[in-house]
């Protein structure tokens, strides 16, 4: 009976474990979990903070009982410390102390760690001081205690990416005055600034103070709160608040595999092939600590929950003798910010240029459904295609909540997966009824506007 160990209790590790058990019910499957919260939705944390999701146990994709009923053995509060590659043994440290566990196949899904972006003071401050990150259930509980016990009135969020924007909404809903600091020229830097500006306006409309072109260099105690310092639009800058949340990205957590001899690749993540093999015998890697095979860019690093689920499933299948391949990502992302939804898939202009394409990007706006039916709202689009062969390279969308931005970006993601041209999107047989769409759907109106820009 083969023994598979998955290190990591989040998306990739649990997906690997469940897939292995599904394909080989005789397999012994163990998941090593660093805390007591396997298979919790980290992406759902902002909605717990806002009060939209209660209780916190609701964030579990599956309970411990569900996982154990599926035949998965869980080692909770246990950290993997070293891999004996030749002897196929994993050194772990748990509540009972240090021990070694033998394995036949090993899937390492240790994920990523919060980035500090070189900000001084982060190593000296923590939740008791009012400094928070948002990466684990432990971080969630620490923030929840702070909000309940100290009732902060002001908060500074360093970073205006997906999590930062979601947390700005969550704090605002709780009556906290939020200042959001962004290093780049506009919030949500995964969008072109023309669309990021719409997100910026939505934040401002809900009382969030947004300061772009702001680089934070330090955080320190200041009275009962904290003070951040840095540079805003070229001038020295300081701002104080009761609470500071730092969400400036992540870095791959590769220590376990790097010490075992695995090769690191794009973004410092663990290099794998399409079968999620590391090159070390009987060892696979998946999730946010692993490189991403991107269908347009090749090997890159793009940590996403959807990608982690897929990579884990591939790793789990191959660990029990399968021959699955990760088909690749196109970087599809979506975020809700108050009453606005922003999404993207594929490449933007500058990304396409770096990848060797000849991109042309056009802007368009189209109503989400027929205007004569009440409640129609425009969706703003930016479509990128290759001027040489007309191939669709990417799409960006921003629209009001309810305009189905998330599902419409999925149409573009499907077209990218299939390698369609921009013109071929108009050939898709998409659904239509006046309350929900138009004979030419908004996604097609946007791509039809690209052809004149190409000429």
Phi, psi and omega in degrees: 000114183292148178244115176257131172247131171249126178262111181124125185255022178257210192304305187290315183296316180291321178299319178297315182297314182292322178294319179298316179293325179296318184276330181224085182300344178278347184291140171272122185237125179238135175244126178266118186242126186289336178236202182254021189230071179288143171063036175267146181278099176295328178295340181271355185303316180303331183277341168285317180298322181287341184094000178290330181241121175215151350283182183298334179297339179295342180287351180287122172299317177219146178282168175302319179297321178299315182293317179294325177294334177278002178090017180261127175270131182250130171253097186273158182050041185230130180248136174280130186248331182198155178240126170268096187296315182292316182275354181053059178224143180246124176274127181229159176228119182230197181302331180269005181105197183272144176203173176240143180235128179281147177222157169264320176224146184230129173247120179258119181226062186276358171071212183232168179240152178299140176273144176261351177052029178071019182280121181292143176099343182295331181282346182255346185245157180205192182305324179295337178269350183101006179261128185228151165240173184222087187220341185216171176295327176300318176299321181297313181295321179296317178293319180300318178297318180300314181296321183285319188272327185252345179046060181299143180262336183227149178217144171249128174251119178266108183118136180230045171271201186299308182293319179301319180291318179296322180287330175299318177294315182300315179295318182298318178301329180273007175085015180266134177281124189249133167247126183247126184250130182232130181292322184282183183285342181207158178292163178050070187291355174282352174253158171296149184303330180299325178271325176302328179296329177291322176295318177304313181297324178294319176300312181298322181296337179257017172089006178277126175277119184248124178240109179266176184052043183235117179254120179271127181250343182199157174226136179212162177295144178211099184062232179272358182234212182227154177236132173257147179227157180171216183228127177242115180050043174089355182244150177304147189214136171222150178205139181246154178200166178289332187217142175234128176245125181252115179224079186246027177107184183226165174229145184296138179268092190248002190305314184300312182283325179298317179293336178277352177107009179290151178275138175261148183231222184306133178068012183077012180274165181291130179281133177221163171269188184290345176266006178071022178276138183274345189098340171277136185300130174067021181233127178245159176223143182207156175097201190289350175265008190239149177297159179248130171275111184260134186291341179251331185259345189083218182282126181214187174231112182217085185287118178219146180299320179297319178295319180299317178301314183293315180297318179298319179298317178296314181298316180297320179295315182289333179293339178250028171098007180279184180221049182276155177230141174285119187285346176107157181255157167239010173073038181283128183218151177211148179215143173258128178234102186055246184255021181237148176233131179236139183213158175208158172207151180074217189245148167267175185308305187292328176292320180294322178298315180297332181273001176094009177274171175244080191280149167230133180241133178240152177253146179205162172223140180212143179291147181289334173208177184303132187295333180289344174270130187304148173091012180290141178226144178284147171249132177269133183236150163227120185248131179243129177222167180271122184293342183282314183237002177077008183294135174293131180246333182182165178211144175229140184221142171221129179204169180293152173303129182104351179269011175061038177300318183298317181286328180289324176294331177295329175298315177295320179299321178294319178296321177295318179301321182277352179074030182287156170279169177298318181296326183292340176299326179291343180274351180292139180270088184264155185288155180210130162207142190308323180289346188237343184193198180222164178305319165260113181297159181304325180295329180279323174303318181294318180287330177294334178284349183283325186303314177298327179292332181289328185283000000 
